[in-house]
Amino acid sequence: LIGALIGRGGSTLKELMDKTNAKIYIDMRKQDSESRDVLIKGSKEAVEAAAKLVTEQMDESRATRREREILIFSNQEMGAIIGRGGQQISRVKDETGVHINIVPRADDDGEDTSEHADR
């Protein structure tokens, strides 16, 4: 997520600093950590504006972040998942907002099976 704040070649971070006249420092020493410290310096107004934009940028990044899960099912199981005329899988997509791809895949018995979902 911190990459979204930094941007390609630091472009997003530079843009935020230019817009707010604040200095934004990201502690990159914690490479294996899930969190990073962000220090914002400047006038009170600049710090408040930069903090707001940093928060918005991170919220936007979290909202657009996609995850992927790959699930493998037998042909019989796939019939139950898809349902008659695709009604069951359509209901799951509609209720969850998940994008589901069904991809043929040969299993050990030579049957085509597979399923994966992007959240």
N, C-alpha and C positions, 0 to 999 in steps of 0.2 A: 504493500500500500504506500509506503514512503516514496516509491518511485513515481507515483502519480503526483505527489507534491513537488518532487524535484523536477520532473519532466525531462524530455530528451535533451541531453547536454546542459541541464540546469535551466531550461527555458521557462518552465512554469514558475519555478522559484524566483527567477530574475523578474518575471512579469509581476509577480505579487509584490516584490520589493519596490519595483518602479511605480506601481499603482499607489502604494501606501507610504512611501518614503521611510519604511522601516527596514532594519537589517534582520534577516531570518537565518539562524544557524541551526543546522541539524547535526546532532551527535552521531557520527558514523562509526564510532568505535565499537558499538554493540552489534556486530555483524550477525551473530547467532541469536539475537534477542528478537522477540515479537514486537517490542516497543522501542521507540527512539525518543530521545528528548529533543524538543524544538524550543529554541530560545529566540525570543523576539525583542529587539531593542529599538528605541526611538522615542519620539514624543508620546505623550499619553494617547493622543488621537491616532497616531501612526500605529502604535502597538495594538490598540483596540481594533482598528480597521484591518490590520494584518492578521490578527487572531481570528477575526470573523471570516476572512477569506480563506485562511488555512483550514479552519473547521469546515467551511463549505466545500472546499476542494476534497478533503478527506471523506466527507459524507457522500459526495458524488461518486468518488472512487469506490467506496463500499457498496453503494447502491448498484453500480454497473458491473461489479465484479461477478464473474460467472464461475461456477464450479461444475465439475463433471463427475458423474458416477457411471460406471459400466457394470451392468448386471447381465448375467447369462442365464437363460431359461431354456427348457426343452420345448419342442414344438407343441406338446400338449399344454404345457404351462402358458405358452404364448397365446394359445387360443382363449384361455380364460382371461388373460390380461387384456387382450384386444377386445374381446366380447363380440357379440353378434353385430355385424355391420360396422365394427369399430366403435360402438357406443361406449364401452367401458373405458377404453383408452382416451377417447374424446372427453369423457367426464373427468378423468384424472387431470388431463391437460387444462381443462377449463377451471377446475376447482383450485389447482395449485399454481398455474401460470408456468409450469415447467415445460420446456421443449423436449419432446421425446422422439428419438429416432429408433426405428427398428431396422437392424442391419442383419441380413442373412450371414450365418457363420456356421461352418462345419464343425460339429463336435466329434467326440470319439466314435460315435456310431454312424457318422456320415450325415447326421441330420443337420439341417440348417437352423441355427438358433442364435439369437442375441438380442440385446436391448441396451440402450444407454440413454441417459437423461442429462440434460444441461439445466442447472438451476440458475 
